[in-house]
């Protein structure tokens, strides 16, 4: 498995938007994203903080994306 990129929540939301995910709602600093085929996830956007590797891998698992797919979207 390749290493995950260090990325902020804001950049991840933008990358997932390119993959077809739309922001359904926000609650505080958490963005709820959903794809038309039913995949969904929550991305925390806390200023310029980078997401931890465990959280990022869980979000990618929820979205059914690989780290290589994420790199292409960035």
N, C-alpha and C positions, 0 to 999 in steps of 0.2 A: 504494500500500500504506500502511495506517495504521501509526502508531508502535506498537511493542510496549510494554506496561506494564512498569514496574520491579517485579519480584516476587521473593520469596524462594522457595527450593526447597520449604519446608514448605507455603506457600500454594499453590504449583503442584500439589503432590501432592493437596491437599484439593480443588482445582478439578477435577483430572483424575478424582478419585473421583466427583464429581458427574456426570461425563461417562460413567461406566460402567467406568472403569479400576480394577483391583484390584491391590494390592501383592502380588506373587508372592513376593518375598524381598527381604532387604536384605543388603548386604555392606559393612560399615563405615558410611559415610554415604551410600551410593548405594542408592536405592530402585528396584527393578525392577518396572515396572508393565505389566500386560497387559489388553487388552480381550477380551471373549468372541469377537469376530470376527477375532482374531489380531494386531491392532495392538499394538505393544510399544515401550517406551522406557525409558530410565534417567534418573533425576532425582537430581542431587547435592543433599544437604541439609546445608549447612555452616553451622550456627548461624543467625545473622540475615543472612548475606550475600545480596545480590541476585544473580540469575543474569545473566550477560552477554547482550547482545542476540543474538549469534551462536549461543550455546548454546540460548537460549530459542527462537529460530526453528527450530533443528534439532529440538528436542523437539516443537514444534508440527507440523513436517513429518512426523516419525515417527508422530505421533498423527493425522495428516490433519485438523488443526484450523486454522482461521484466527485471526488476532488478534481479530477481532470475536467469534468463538465463545468465546475465552478470556475476553474482557471480560464476556460474558453469564454465564459460570460463576463469575466472581469476585463 
